[in-house]
């Protein structure tokens, strides 16, 4: 991560936030230790995912794979627990 890369992070975060607000990105996770990013997106196909990712100012730095998920589950994907008053 050089100075040029670091200078692009605020613009990248703004772009990611826009995609989250539009419900294109479901989850965005970054690990600094291994310098990897995991993004869960809603899209019709891999071409659409690549098109959305290419809008990031950091796109030229990325080496990535696009995988289609068959199942995604977790607390965020479930209905809240019912609490009786």
Backbone bond lengths (Angstrom), bond angles and torsions (degrees), N, CA, C in turn:
res aa  C-N    CA-C-N  psi(-1)  N-CA   C-N-CA  omega(-1)  CA-C   N-CA-C  phi
1 X - - - 1.445 - - 1.528 108.85 -
2 X 1.309 114.98 105.64 1.459 119.59 178.69 1.530 110.50 -94.50
3 X 1.339 116.52 -179.72 1.469 120.99 -177.87 1.528 112.05 -62.43
4 X 1.328 116.90 -37.55 1.471 120.48 179.25 1.530 110.30 -61.80
5 X 1.333 115.95 -44.74 1.461 121.82 178.22 1.529 110.72 -61.21
6 X 1.321 116.49 -49.22 1.464 121.48 -177.95 1.529 111.82 -61.53
7 X 1.320 117.21 -34.33 1.466 120.83 -179.99 1.527 111.77 -67.54
8 X 1.321 117.51 -23.03 1.467 121.83 -179.33 1.530 113.76 -86.12
9 X 1.312 117.57 -11.55 1.465 120.97 -174.92 1.532 112.91 -61.04
10 X 1.335 120.88 -45.55 1.476 118.15 179.25 1.534 113.23 -59.33
11 X 1.327 117.32 -40.80 1.463 120.40 177.82 1.533 110.84 -66.45
12 X 1.324 116.20 -38.76 1.461 121.03 177.33 1.524 110.29 -62.89
13 X 1.327 117.39 -45.72 1.464 120.88 -179.91 1.523 110.93 -61.73
14 X 1.327 117.28 -38.62 1.463 120.52 177.44 1.524 110.20 -63.39
15 X 1.333 117.02 -40.53 1.462 121.43 178.29 1.528 110.71 -64.56
16 X 1.325 116.69 -45.14 1.463 121.32 178.73 1.529 109.87 -61.89
17 X 1.312 117.28 -43.88 1.468 120.42 178.98 1.524 111.34 -59.79
18 X 1.328 116.98 -39.45 1.462 121.26 177.29 1.524 110.58 -61.47
19 X 1.330 117.09 -44.22 1.467 120.33 179.69 1.522 111.91 -67.80
20 X 1.332 117.17 -33.16 1.464 120.25 176.25 1.527 109.50 -66.88
21 X 1.323 116.85 -44.69 1.464 121.08 -179.68 1.532 111.75 -63.86
22 X 1.331 117.66 -30.35 1.465 122.44 178.12 1.529 112.20 -85.51
23 X 1.339 117.28 3.18 1.469 123.97 -178.50 1.526 112.90 62.62
24 X 1.320 116.99 27.65 1.466 121.33 173.22 1.523 108.77 -84.19
25 X 1.336 116.75 -46.32 1.462 122.00 175.84 1.521 108.18 -95.52
26 X 1.336 115.21 126.16 1.460 120.98 177.28 1.526 110.52 -89.96
27 X 1.339 115.81 -42.16 1.467 121.11 -179.42 1.522 108.96 -143.23
28 X 1.323 115.27 142.54 1.469 122.26 178.30 1.520 106.44 -134.85
29 X 1.325 116.91 116.86 1.463 121.77 -175.12 1.519 109.10 -129.18
30 X 1.338 116.14 133.59 1.469 121.69 -179.47 1.522 108.77 -125.05
31 X 1.316 116.87 136.77 1.455 121.86 170.88 1.524 108.16 -119.07
32 X 1.317 116.57 123.77 1.455 120.05 -179.99 1.522 111.56 -78.76
33 X 1.331 116.73 -27.98 1.454 120.20 -178.69 1.528 111.56 -60.16
34 X 1.324 116.90 -49.87 1.465 119.55 -179.45 1.523 111.99 -101.45
35 X 1.331 116.59 0.33 1.464 123.04 179.51 1.527 111.45 53.91
36 X 1.332 115.05 50.21 1.459 121.19 178.17 1.516 109.97 -122.66
37 X 1.332 114.54 155.08 1.454 121.98 177.09 1.522 107.67 -127.75
38 X 1.329 115.93 137.35 1.464 121.71 172.45 1.521 106.15 -116.89
39 X 1.318 115.73 128.98 1.456 121.21 178.68 1.521 107.97 -127.66
40 X 1.322 116.04 126.06 1.455 121.39 173.02 1.521 106.55 -102.47
41 X 1.341 115.79 122.63 1.458 121.11 -174.93 1.523 110.59 -127.07
42 X 1.329 114.29 155.36 1.462 120.61 171.74 1.523 107.36 -102.56
43 X 1.328 116.34 122.63 1.463 120.95 -178.17 1.526 109.36 -156.43
44 X 1.328 115.67 160.56 1.463 121.15 179.39 1.519 112.16 -76.05
45 X 1.338 116.37 -33.77 1.464 120.15 -177.12 1.529 109.95 -160.14
46 X 1.329 115.72 175.35 1.463 121.06 -177.88 1.526 112.30 -64.95
47 X 1.316 116.53 -33.16 1.472 120.33 179.42 1.534 110.06 -62.83
48 X 1.320 116.87 -40.42 1.463 120.88 178.70 1.534 110.96 -66.13
49 X 1.322 117.11 -39.04 1.463 120.78 176.84 1.526 109.85 -60.92
50 X 1.325 116.05 -48.55 1.463 120.07 -179.23 1.534 110.59 -61.08
51 X 1.325 117.25 -38.88 1.461 121.02 178.44 1.525 110.57 -62.09
52 X 1.333 116.76 -44.21 1.464 120.38 178.89 1.527 111.15 -64.92
53 X 1.325 117.38 -43.22 1.465 120.66 179.84 1.524 112.31 -65.62
54 X 1.312 116.65 -32.49 1.475 120.08 -177.21 1.531 112.66 -67.22
55 X 1.330 117.63 -13.39 1.462 120.71 177.20 1.517 113.47 -76.82
56 X 1.323 117.37 -11.17 1.462 120.64 179.84 1.526 110.34 -77.02
57 X 1.329 117.47 138.91 1.471 119.58 175.74 1.530 112.53 -65.72
58 X 1.317 117.85 -15.48 1.469 121.22 178.82 1.526 112.82 -91.71
59 X 1.303 117.19 -0.94 1.461 122.36 -174.86 1.533 112.88 -52.28
60 X 1.318 117.24 -40.69 1.471 119.86 -176.87 1.528 113.03 -65.42
61 X 1.322 117.23 -16.54 1.466 121.10 179.72 1.526 112.65 -90.50
62 X 1.308 117.08 -13.34 1.454 120.57 -170.51 1.513 113.74 -85.56
63 X 1.332 114.38 141.65 1.456 123.56 163.47 1.526 103.58 -117.54
64 X 1.323 117.67 119.83 1.452 117.83 -173.56 1.517 111.97 -143.70
65 X 1.330 113.43 162.73 1.454 122.92 173.48 1.519 107.55 -122.53
66 X 1.307 116.58 143.52 1.458 121.65 176.49 1.521 107.43 -110.26
67 X 1.312 115.92 122.14 1.461 121.99 -179.75 1.522 108.93 -119.85
68 X 1.319 116.79 137.18 1.453 121.25 175.66 1.522 108.84 -84.61
69 X 1.334 116.07 126.65 1.455 120.84 179.39 1.517 110.22 -90.52
70 X 1.313 116.46 138.41 1.456 121.35 177.07 1.517 111.53 -96.63
71 X 1.330 116.47 -35.41 1.461 121.65 -178.65 1.515 108.40 -136.21
72 X 1.314 116.05 133.19 1.461 121.49 170.42 1.521 106.77 -135.99
73 X 1.304 116.23 128.67 1.460 120.50 -175.98 1.520 108.01 -144.80
74 X 1.282 116.23 155.30 1.453 122.41 178.70 1.515 109.65 164.53
75 X 1.310 116.97 177.15 1.455 121.43 -177.42 1.524 112.38 -59.23
76 X 1.320 117.73 -36.33 1.456 120.72 -177.59 1.524 112.90 -70.30
77 X 1.334 116.99 -16.38 1.456 121.25 -178.03 1.523 112.95 -101.37
78 X 1.294 116.51 11.20 1.478 121.23 -178.39 1.519 110.18 -115.82
79 X 1.307 114.27 160.47 1.462 119.53 175.89 1.523 109.47 -70.25
80 X 1.323 117.05 146.94 1.472 119.02 177.94 1.532 110.51 -63.91
81 X 1.320 115.80 152.46 1.464 121.08 178.83 1.530 109.08 -66.38
82 X 1.302 115.40 141.48 1.464 121.22 178.88 1.533 108.24 -77.51
83 X 1.338 115.77 131.60 1.460 120.79 177.08 1.516 108.00 -122.79
84 X 1.300 115.67 116.19 1.463 120.73 -179.64 1.526 109.87 -80.41
85 X 1.311 115.71 137.73 1.477 120.14 178.13 1.500 111.55 -94.86
